[in-house]
Amino acid sequence: MKSLITILFTCVYIILIQNLNAQNDVIWERSDTSKIQPYFNNIPGCIVLYDLNNDSYFYRDIMKCQKQFTPLSTFKIVNTVIGIETGAINNQNSVIKWDKERDPEQDFWAKLNWNKDHTLESAFDNSVVWFYQELARRIGEYDLNKYVELFSYGNQMITGKIDEFWLNGSLKISAKQQVDFLKKFYTNEFDLTDKTMYISKKIFLQEQTDDYKFSYKTGGGDIKNTLFIGWMVGYVETDNNVYFFALNVTAPEYDTVHKYRKDITWNILREFNLID
């Protein structure tokens, strides 16, 4: 009984501290939320943006930005970093063969190009779940725990199956925590190897122009029987600054969160003149 009370007290304490820290953040000067409200189209959601040079934040719904949800496919960022750092996988061109018996073919996902061998880079780009489940098994429970704790990633809870804890499992993270992790990863506060940093950033990069580099990962799925979440997290590199972001939206239909997670993020980043 005492241990349960202690756990509950600790959870409440952590939530209170997180909210206090967020409310004490230096707020981005361009923090007029009225301009971005229409982009959400009345869909419940939040976004946090972080300006690295000015150490300042922009929030839409600061309280929801503190609420933890299952990371789903956004955990592929962490899984990639740990996999390279531990040597569980060598580089972006390393192949894991599709095992039809282990990962049976699914008609819907087959259309999305899952049911074949993948490299680390193609698996990230196509968000191939079976690939990252196998990568997690190769990394192992010890190293996954070690690095999730080092990264202070969300609630840091890895329980249950080693290849499912980020898919509606025990691991939860907030939008604010997503940004905090990405910021520390990008500036290598975790003292990762040069190889890990170079390959990971190369894999995460999705779009590049003369003015910016745009790196991101989406995620989505059900978090309750009648509720779905859509994630989009990443960063934009300009000539002289880096801007980190994390957005989540929730809706009763998966198609809604799947569509709007990107649309809303793109519109907001354009509103702040970060991308074209």
Secondary structure, 3 states (H helix, E strand, C coil): CHHHHHHHHHHHHHHHHHHHHHHCCCECCCCCHHHCHHHHCCCCEEEEEEECCCCEEEEECCCHHHCCECCHHHHHHHHHHHHHHHCCCCCCCCEECCCCCCCCCCHHHHCCCCCCCEEHHHHHHCCCHHHHHHHHHHHCHHHHHHHHHHCCCCCCCCCCCCCCCCCCCCCCECHHHHHHHHHHHHCCCCCCCHHHHHHHHHHHEEEECCCCEEEEEEEEEEEECCEEEEEEEEEEECCCCEEEEEEEEEECCHHHHHHHHHHHHHHHHHHCCCCC
